[in-house]
Amino acid sequence: MADSPDVGRCECGAAAGPLGTCVDYYHAVLAEEQADARMYRWHPLVVCAFLLQHPSRAHPRHLDGQFRQLQLYVDQGLDALLRVGARQVARNKHGGHQDVELLAAYAPLPPGGPPASFRATFCGLPAGDGSFVSDGHPAYGHRIETIAEATVESWRSVQG
């Protein structure tokens, strides 16, 4: 099992699964995405949700933007999030900065976090047989979406 001070628990409060803690599942997803373009569609949600559930692994200055991106997803869906991401990549290629006006309508990251737990975590991500997409890409996407929604929900409940 990977780098958790409490071998049976993850930073996000989840019990470790057969692969270990959430970071082990996160790395497995990232590796599998490299060989499966259909899985990669959910990559922005994977990264934002993982880092918001495990902020010790994130750069603190990026967490607010990641929280706003997940709120955009919850509000407008995956296609809207992917459009914003594509626009940001185009801006970055031309020396632009983060497109904050697109995310300004969403609440900033609450100062009282991180939450102690989340109703859905990466340790619960695999399908019943332990793989990520054996039950199909839509089912995998639904599990990622549930994790993203649970992340927003828990952060919104934090009292600053």
N, C-alpha and C positions, 0 to 999 in steps of 0.2 A: 504494500500500500504506500501511496505517495505521501508527501510532505505535509501531514496534518499533525499538530501537536497532540491531539487526542485521536488515536488511530481509528476509533469507531465513529467519529463525528467530523464533519467538514465545517469550515468557517461559516457557511451559510446555515448551519444547524442541521443539515441532512445527515442521516446515518450513511456510512460508507456502504457501497454495493460491491458486487463481485469484482469489478475492475479496480476498486479503491474509492478515493474521494472524488469529488466533482472535477478536480483538475485532471484526473486520469481519464474521465469521460470526455472532457473538453478536448484534450489532446487527441483522443481517439476519433472524435467527430472531425476535428481539423484535418487529421490525416486522411480519413475516409472521403472528406469533401474534395480532396485533391484528385481523386480518381472518379468522382461522381458529380458531374456538373449539375445534375438536378438537385442534389443535396445542397450545393453551394448557394442556391437561391435564398436560403435562410441564413446565410453566413452573417449578415449584419446583426440579425437578432441574436444569433449564437454569441457573438463577441460582446455586444452591449449587455445582454442579460448575464453572461458569465462574469464580466468585470463588475457589474453592479451587485451581484450576489457575493462576489469575492473581492471587495475593494482593496484588500492588501496587495493584490496582484496588479492593480491598475495604477496609472499615474493620476493623482487626485485632480489635476486640472482638466482631465478629459471626462470625468464622471458626470458632470452637469450636462454636457452635450450628449452623452450616451443616454442619460435619463430622459432628456427631451426627445431624442430619437425614438426611444421606446414608447413614449407618450404619443408621438406622431403616428407610429405604427398602430397603437391601440385605437386611436381616433380615426385614421384614414386608411389603414391596411398596408399590406406588404408592397404593393405596387407603388404607392406614394412614397414609402420609405426608400425604395430602390431608385426612384426618380430623383429624390433629394441627394442620395449617395452619388448617383451618376453626375449630377450637376456639380457636386462638391469636387469630385475627381477632375472634372473639366476645369474648374476654377484653380485647383491646385497645380495643374499643368501650366497654368499661365501666371503663377506666382501669387494667386489670390489667397485670401484668408478664409477661415470658416464662415459659412453663409449663415450668420446668426439670425438674420431677419426671418428666415424660413422657420426657425425653431423658437422665435421669441414669444409666440403665442402660448407656449407650453411652460408649465411651472418649473422653476429651478429645483435642483436637487435639495431636498430638505436637509437642514444643518444637523439634525439630531441623529443621523444614521450611523452605521448601517442597521437595518432591521436584524432582529435576532434569528428570524427564520422566514421561510417562503413556502407556500403551499405546493409548489412544484419546483424541482431542482434537477440538475444534470445527472445526479445519481439515479433518477427515475426515468431517464431518457430512453434507454433501449427498449425495443419491442420485447415481447414475452420470451423470445429465444435468445436474447442477449445482443442481437444485431440492431442496427439503427433503422434500416429501411426494408427489412424482410417482409413487413406488412404493407409496404408501399410508400412511395414518396409523400402522398397526401397525409397519411397517418403520421409520418415523421414530422412533416410540417406542422400538423396540429399539435404535436407534443412540444415542438419548439415554440409555437405561438402561445401555448399554455404557460410555459416557463416565462416568456416575455411578459405576458399579462400578469402573472403572479409577482414578478419582479416589480412592475409598476405599482401594483396594489400594495405590496409590503412597504415600499418606499413612501408611498402617499400616506401610509398610516403612521409614519415616524413623526413624533412630536419634537419640534426643535426648541 
